[in-house]
Amino acid sequence: MKIFYIQPILTSYRKKLIDKLHNTSDLTILCGDADNNSGFNSDHPTYIKTINAPVKKIAGGHLLMQSNVLRSIRVHKPDLVLACANIRDITYWGSLLLCRIMGVKVYSHGQGLYSKEHVPPLLALLYRTAIFLSYKYICYTPISRDSLISIGCPQDKLEVADNTIKFSVDAEDFLKRGDEQGILFVGRLRDQCGLEDLVKAVSILRETNSSAILHVIGSGELESEYRKYHNQSWVVFHGAIYDDSKILEISRECRVGCYPGNAGLSVVHYFSLRLPPVVHDDIYSHMGPEPSYIKNGINGITFKNILKPQSISEALIHIWNMPLEKYLHMSNASLSEYERLNNPSMETKMLKILNLLPEEKTP
């Protein structure tokens, strides 16, 4: 089966999915390149056919267009298209219409409308139309699916492949003690990541817990600025680290993972490290729907998305003052959530939805 996988950029956390698709089909990737300061690790596998398909902003940045996609579909005639479902991308709409004419199945993959507390009628119409033109719409999370059902999308066209990552190592063999003094930040250092709020919150925590230390893993356009203005001895910048074992080693002296801004997959990373995630409670504002995996007080902590430094510090102080047994239960529950999300893996769920898994032989 000839498959086109269309993405704006190819991020490293999609590598396992790409390998699975490559092993079960004739795969071609259509994508652009990540900006140098984006904080994304973008790596194009040389063993897979790739068509350069850069994305450019049009209409003052309100819309997007991806080059070489429609022409490639016409010329190469794939059997199936797995497409990033960005409603603002006019090439996505062109792909849906062209593939409908050509009889090519399109599986749209997206976040749904989880971020919209109130969905404008026009936006609801656009989503219903996109799902009508798609063979299936694969949702990142259950709340993504529920958001689409709520606007009248047919449930039988909606599938869920929990958006998650299976890291090369995790904290399965490393139990927490409960006296670790670290707070771990993992993510891109970009606008709205909120690192400055976390630094302030940790400084408040240190007024009563002077050994508390903040570990920052990640890079991005604001890295140099953050390093300049937050050069305290208790703020440790590790830069971008793509070695899972090194991140695990740093995390072993941390008690929680905190993403002070609008979070996404970093929540899953914290789960894998046996670190209860600390994020804000406004799901509509988050970068992705993955914070919905957090059950407040069970496998993580949420704080009010107002008066941020103060509300973050209150969450941290709450955890630092938590009875040992309760903290250890929360820590273990965070790893259990990671294991649940990856059993089966996101890649396996995707292949099952795409009907690419080998049929099980009956005895």
N, C-alpha and C positions, 0 to 999 in steps of 0.2 A: 504493500500500500504506500502510495506517495503522499507524504504529509508536509505541509507548510506550517511552520511555527513562527508567528509574527509577533515581535516584541519591539518596543521603542529602543531599548538597550538590552544586552544580554548580561545579567548579573550572575555572580558566582553561585548564589544560592539556588539557581535553577539548573546547575550542572547535572545533578542526579536525574532530574526529569529529562533533560536533553539526552543523557546516556541511555535511559530507558526507551525513549522514543527511537533513538538511533538503532538500538538493538532489536526493535520489533517492527521497524518500518524503513522506508526510503525517505529519510528526513532531510529537509532543507530549512535552514534558519534565515529569516529576513529580519535584520535589525541594524541599528546605528551604533555609534560609539559613545561611551560615557565621557562627560567633560572631565578634564584632569583634576579639577577641584571638587568634584561632586561627592566624593567620599564613597562611591561605589567601586567595588572590585569587579571590573568587567574583563572577561576572558573568553575569546572566541576559540572553541576547539578546532584545531587544524584538520582533524580527521572527519569533520562533518561539513557538508556543503553549506556555504553561507553566501547570501546575497546582500550586498551593502544597501541598506534602506534607511538613510538618515531621516530624522524627524526635524521639521522646521516649524516655527510658530508663524501664524498668519493672523490677519484681522486684529492686529495689536496684541497678539498673544492669547486671544480668546479661543482660537481654533488652532488645530495642528494638521499637518500634512506629512505623510511619509512617502518618500520617493521610491520608485521601482517596484512597488507592491502590486499594483493593478496590472501592470505590464507583465510581470512575472507569472501572475495567476493565468493570464490569457495565454502566454507562450507555453508554460510547462504543464498546465492543466492538472493540478493536484487532485487526489481523491478526497482529501480532507484538509481543512484549514483550522488550526487552533490559534485564535486571535485574541490579543489584548483588547478587552471591551472598553475602550475609552470613547465615551459619547461625544467628546469634543474633537475627536480625530475624524476629519472628513474622509480620510482614506479607509477607515474602518467601515464607514457607511458605504463607500464605493465597493469595498470587498463583499459586504453582505449582499448588495444588489447584484454585483457581477456573478458571485457564486450561486445565487438563486437562479439566474439566467442559465448558467452553465451546469446546474445540477450538482454542485459541489457542496458537501456538508460543511457548515461552519459551526465550530464549537467556540462560543464566546466565553472568555474567562475574565471575571471581574469581581469587584467589591460590592456591587449592588448599590443600594441607596441607604446603607446603614448610617451615613453621615448627615442625613436629612431628617430633622425632626418633623418638618412640614414640607411635603413634596409639592412644588408648583405643578399645576396641571400640564403645562407644556413638557416639563421634564419627565413626568409620569408617562406621557404619550410617547416620548422618544424611547424610553426604556421598554415599554410594551411593544413598540415597533421593532426595536433591535432584537428582542427575544422572539417575536413572531418570525423574523427573517433568519434567525439562528436555528440550527438543528437542536442544539442544547445550549443552555447558559450554565456554566460551571461557576458556582459561588465560592468565594474565599472561606466563608464561615456560615454557620446556621443563621446568624442574624442578618447576613447578606441575603440569604434566601427569603427569610421572613419579610424583609423590607420590600422585596419584589412581589411577594404574594399579596402584601397589603395594598398594592396599587392595581391589583387585578391581573397579574401575570399568571399564566397557567402553571400549576405546580408540577405537572408531568414533564415540563420542559426545563425544570430547574434541578440541578444536581449540586452536591456539596463535596468538595475536596479540601478539607481543612488546610488552610495556608500555614504551613509549618516548615521546619528544617530539621533534618536528621544530621546532627553534627558527628564528626569523626570520633570524638570522645565526649563523654558527659560525666556527671558526678555520681553515677550509679555506685561506684566503689568508694566514694568519699562522703562520710557522714559529717554533718556540722556539729561543732561543740556547743555553740550558742554564745561564746564569748568573743567571736571575731569582731574586729573593730572597723572593717572596711565597708564602704558603700561603693558599688560598682556601677559606672555609667558605660554602656556600650551603644554606640550609634554615630551617625554622621554629625559633625560639628557644623551646623547650618543654622540659618535663621529659624527661630521658633523651637529650637531644640531645648531651650530653657536651662542651659548649663549654669548660667549666672544665678538663677534661682536656687539651683541645687547647691552651689558653692555657699551661698548665703545661709541656706538651711543647715548645711553641715557645720558652718561656723556657730550657729545657734545651738546645735547638738553638742558641740565641743565645750560650751559653757558649763555643762554638767558631765560631759564624757570627753575629757581632753585627749584621749587616745584615738578618737574617731578620725578616719582618714578616707579621702575620696580618691578612687582610682578611675581615670578617664581613658577609655579605649576607643579610638576612632579618629578620623580625619575629615577634612572638609574645608569649605571656604573660610570658616571663622577660626580655624585652628590656631593660626599665628596670633590672632587678636586675643583669643582666650588664654593662650600661654603667656602673653604679655601682661594681661590685667589680673590673672589669677596665679601668681607665682609663689603662693604660700607653700611652706614646707609640707603641709598636710594635703595638698592637691597634687597628685602624681599623674602627669600626662605620659601615656605609653605610646601614643601615636596609633597609626593603623596597624592592627595585628590580624593576619588571616590564618594563623596557625591555631587551631582549636585547642591543642594541648597547652599552648602558652597562656591562652585566655583562661583555661581551666585552672592552671597553676596560680595565676593572679587571684582568681575568684576564691581560692581556698581560704584566704584570710579575710573574706568579705561576709557580711551577715545578710545583706539584701542587695538587690539590683534596683536602681531607680532611673526612670526616664521622666524627667520633670516636664518636658514639653508634650507634644502630640506624638504618641508612641505608635509602633507597628510591630514588626517581627522581633524587635529587641525583647519583647515580653517572652517569646518562646526561648530565646537564648538564656534569659535569666532562669526560666524553668529548668533548662537542661543542666544548669550549674547548681541546682538545688538552692537557688536564691529566690525567696519570695519577691515578686516584682512589686514595686511601689510606683503607681501611676495615678493620674488624675481621673476623676469619675465621670467626665463629660464625654461619653462615647461618640457623640456627634462631631466632636472636634478632633478626634485622633486621626493620625495619618493613614491608619488601616484599621480593620475590624478586629485584629488579633487581641487587643486588650479585653475584648469580651470573654476571653478564656479565663480571666481572673474572677474568682469568687471571693469577694471582700471578706477578710478575716479567716478564710479557709486555706487558700493557696497563694494569697498575696494581700496587699493593702491598697485601697484607693483613697485619695485625698480630694478635698474640694478644689475645683479649678478656679479659685479666687484667692486673693491674698497669698499668692503661691509660696514665697519663702517661708512664711509662717505656717501654712497648712502642711507643707512638706516636712518641716522640722517637727511638727506635732506628730506626724506619722512615724518619723524616724525615732523620736523619743518614745513613742508608744511601743515600738518594737524593741528598743534598747531596754525598756522597763518590763517587758513581757516575761512571764514565768517561763523558765527553761523548757518545761514539758510542752507548753503551748507553742513556743517558737519552733521547737524541733518537729512538732506535728505539722506546722505550716510549711517548714522547709521540705519535709518529706512529701507533703501534698503537692508542692510545686513540681518536684521531679515526677511524681505520679501523673500529673497533668501532661507533662512533656511526653511520657511514655504512652499515654492514652492517645494523644494527638498523632503519634507516629506508629500506631498499631491498628491497621496497616499504615504504611507511609503515604505521604501526599502523592508521591509518584505512582504508587500502586493503585491508589484511588483514581488518579487521573487515567491510567491505562485501562482500568475497568470501565470507566465512563466512556472512554473512546473505543471500547470493544477491541482492545489490543492484547488482552491477557489470553494466554493459551487456555483452551477449554479443558476443564478437569475431566479426567477419564473416569467413567463409572466402573466399579468393580464387576 
